[in-house]
């Protein structure tokens, strides 16, 4: 059976693959802000905020860092919804 790829919507027509996410964190701390700056300097930052305030940071298995205007809590809830759908059938 072919495994389907599940995505989390980041708003503005953007999405990330659930299976590639290592961590979802909030951008409030100094280490989070440093993480964004380091990713930007390495060319690994993906800005999916659409010009809005950054509310969550996705760390991907490819070392890319995706910033989103969707809150971390909402993103986690969406990931869990996708997980529930996968386990249903």
Backbone as CSV, one residue per row, in Angstrom:
resi,resn,N_x,N_y,N_z,CA_x,CA_y,CA_z,C_x,C_y,C_z
1,UNK,0.841,-1.186,0.000,0.000,0.000,0.000,0.881,1.243,0.000
2,UNK,0.563,2.169,-0.884,1.344,3.397,-0.998,1.006,4.335,0.156
3,UNK,2.030,4.875,0.788,1.834,5.815,1.884,1.612,7.206,1.310
4,UNK,0.517,7.858,1.725,0.245,9.206,1.230,0.991,10.225,2.080
5,UNK,1.353,11.327,1.449,2.068,12.391,2.137,1.049,13.298,2.802
6,UNK,1.230,13.578,4.082,0.340,14.457,4.834,1.006,15.816,5.008
7,UNK,0.212,16.875,4.890,0.718,18.232,5.015,-0.012,18.986,6.118
8,UNK,0.682,19.977,6.689,0.066,20.924,7.608,-0.003,22.255,6.873
9,UNK,-1.181,22.861,6.869,-1.348,24.179,6.255,-0.711,25.239,7.147
10,UNK,0.085,26.116,6.532,0.712,27.217,7.251,0.010,28.529,6.960
11,UNK,-1.077,28.483,6.213,-1.798,29.684,5.824,-1.209,30.268,4.550
12,UNK,-1.989,31.068,3.864,-1.519,31.713,2.640,-1.187,30.744,1.524
13,UNK,-1.778,29.560,1.563,-1.511,28.560,0.535,-0.218,27.797,0.728
14,UNK,0.433,27.961,1.878,1.691,27.269,2.168,1.442,26.058,3.061
15,UNK,2.287,25.036,2.909,2.160,23.829,3.718,3.521,23.155,3.851
16,UNK,3.663,22.341,4.897,4.870,21.532,5.064,4.460,20.074,5.259
17,UNK,5.339,19.183,4.871,5.105,17.757,5.022,5.262,17.359,6.486
18,UNK,4.234,16.716,7.033,4.243,16.302,8.436,5.433,15.377,8.724
19,UNK,5.739,14.478,7.801,6.794,13.486,8.039,8.196,14.096,8.053
20,UNK,8.360,15.322,7.565,9.675,15.960,7.517,9.933,16.884,8.706
21,UNK,8.909,17.110,9.549,9.047,18.016,10.694,9.780,17.324,11.828
22,UNK,10.824,17.978,12.337,11.547,17.485,13.507,10.960,18.101,14.769
23,UNK,10.639,19.411,14.692,10.156,20.122,15.865,9.344,21.337,15.450
24,UNK,8.378,21.708,16.310,7.623,22.949,16.142,7.814,23.738,17.432
25,UNK,8.362,24.938,17.317,8.655,25.734,18.514,8.096,27.149,18.368
26,UNK,7.991,27.835,19.502,7.545,29.229,19.489,8.753,30.138,19.279
27,UNK,8.533,31.328,18.720,9.648,32.223,18.399,9.993,33.208,19.516
28,UNK,9.503,32.969,20.723,9.610,33.956,21.793,10.993,34.073,22.435
29,UNK,11.754,32.999,22.442,13.025,33.004,23.178,14.189,33.512,22.334
30,UNK,15.238,33.916,23.012,16.455,34.362,22.321,17.066,33.244,21.467
31,UNK,17.133,31.988,21.967,17.660,30.920,21.111,16.838,30.712,19.833
32,UNK,15.520,30.899,19.922,14.672,30.782,18.731,15.013,31.862,17.718
33,UNK,15.204,33.069,18.206,15.561,34.180,17.323,16.928,33.949,16.680
34,UNK,17.875,33.387,17.446,19.200,33.053,16.901,19.087,31.982,15.829
35,UNK,18.227,30.996,16.074,18.013,29.918,15.111,17.548,30.490,13.769
36,UNK,16.615,31.434,13.819,16.125,32.072,12.595,17.252,32.822,11.891
37,UNK,18.038,33.590,12.649,19.137,34.356,12.049,20.186,33.440,11.427
38,UNK,20.526,32.344,12.110,21.520,31.399,11.576,21.008,30.744,10.297
39,UNK,19.730,30.349,10.296,19.150,29.733,9.095,19.143,30.724,7.940
40,UNK,18.818,31.997,8.231,18.808,33.038,7.193,20.208,33.191,6.596
41,UNK,21.218,33.228,7.449,22.585,33.437,6.954,23.097,32.246,6.143
42,UNK,22.579,31.050,6.418,22.989,29.849,5.681,22.121,29.597,4.444
43,UNK,21.100,30.435,4.247,20.200,30.232,3.122,19.214,29.105,3.340
44,UNK,18.949,28.758,4.596,18.055,27.650,4.917,16.733,28.107,5.537
45,UNK,16.477,29.415,5.528,15.237,29.934,6.098,14.164,30.009,5.017
46,UNK,12.989,29.476,5.330,11.837,29.573,4.448,10.785,30.388,5.188
47,UNK,10.459,31.535,4.629,9.503,32.449,5.264,8.117,32.209,4.685
48,UNK,7.246,31.589,5.480,5.868,31.318,5.055,4.884,32.171,5.838
49,UNK,5.346,33.338,6.317,4.492,34.202,7.132,3.581,35.089,6.291
50,UNK,3.920,35.304,5.043,3.136,36.207,4.209,3.148,37.634,4.725
51,UNK,4.236,38.021,5.378,4.366,39.369,5.907,3.745,39.572,7.274
52,UNK,3.157,38.514,7.830,2.537,38.607,9.156,3.565,38.284,10.241
53,UNK,3.159,38.435,11.481,4.032,38.154,12.622,4.347,36.655,12.708
54,UNK,5.604,36.328,12.991,6.006,34.935,13.156,5.464,34.397,14.475
55,UNK,4.685,33.306,14.396,4.102,32.706,15.596,4.600,31.285,15.852
56,UNK,5.249,30.683,14.849,5.806,29.347,15.052,7.005,29.136,14.134
57,UNK,7.867,28.244,14.571,9.068,27.893,13.821,9.074,26.374,13.645
58,UNK,9.193,25.937,12.402,9.268,24.510,12.095,10.717,24.173,11.769
59,UNK,11.266,23.220,12.478,12.604,22.721,12.172,12.404,21.433,11.384
60,UNK,12.971,21.408,10.175,12.752,20.292,9.269,13.951,19.333,9.268
61,UNK,13.730,18.123,8.811,14.807,17.125,8.797,15.901,17.451,7.779
62,UNK,15.661,18.429,6.924,16.646,18.854,5.925,17.507,20.015,6.427
63,UNK,17.351,20.385,7.710,18.003,21.536,8.341,17.387,22.864,7.926
64,UNK,16.332,22.844,7.106,15.620,24.078,6.792,14.822,24.513,8.015
65,UNK,14.641,25.814,8.147,13.829,26.393,9.203,12.708,27.162,8.520
66,UNK,11.465,26.780,8.825,10.298,27.409,8.226,9.614,28.252,9.297
67,UNK,9.420,29.550,9.004,8.691,30.393,9.946,7.280,30.609,9.408
68,UNK,6.306,30.609,10.335,4.908,30.672,9.957,4.142,31.632,10.845
69,UNK,3.044,32.166,10.316,2.174,33.034,11.108,1.098,32.236,11.840
70,UNK,1.076,30.912,11.654,0.162,30.039,12.393,0.805,29.729,13.745
71,UNK,0.018,29.790,14.815,0.592,29.535,16.143,1.083,28.095,16.255
72,UNK,2.059,27.882,17.120,2.599,26.540,17.347,1.492,25.594,17.806
73,UNK,0.597,26.079,18.681,-0.489,25.240,19.196,-1.402,24.785,18.057
74,UNK,-1.736,25.709,17.144,-2.591,25.375,16.003,-1.891,24.370,15.091
75,UNK,-0.606,24.587,14.848,0.153,23.688,13.977,0.216,22.279,14.570
76,UNK,0.441,22.196,15.872,0.500,20.893,16.538,-0.855,20.200,16.453
77,UNK,-1.926,20.963,16.668,-3.279,20.391,16.565,-3.527,19.864,15.149
78,UNK,-3.095,20.606,14.145,-3.267,20.163,12.755,-2.460,18.901,12.483
79,UNK,-1.261,18.811,13.034,-0.432,17.611,12.863,-1.102,16.412,13.507
80,UNK,-1.680,16.629,14.689,-2.370,15.528,15.371,-3.611,15.089,14.617
81,UNK,-4.319,16.047,14.000,-5.479,15.692,13.159,-5.046,14.789,12.017
82,UNK,-3.942,15.146,11.371,-3.415,14.328,10.286,-3.033,12.954,10.773
83,UNK,-2.472,12.865,11.967,-2.066,11.592,12.547,-3.301,10.722,12.814
84,UNK,-4.361,11.328,13.320,-5.599,10.602,13.587,-6.180,10.034,12.295
85,UNK,-6.152,10.823,11.220,-6.673,10.361,9.934,-5.872,9.178,9.429
86,UNK,-4.545,9.209,9.633,-3.688,8.114,9.186,-3.991,6.832,9.953
87,UNK,-4.262,6.959,11.250,-4.484,5.785,12.094,-5.884,5.191,11.979
88,UNK,-6.803,5.908,11.299,-8.168,5.426,11.202,-8.324,4.248,10.269
89,UNK,-7.492,4.183,9.249,-7.859,3.174,8.292,-6.874,2.290,7.747
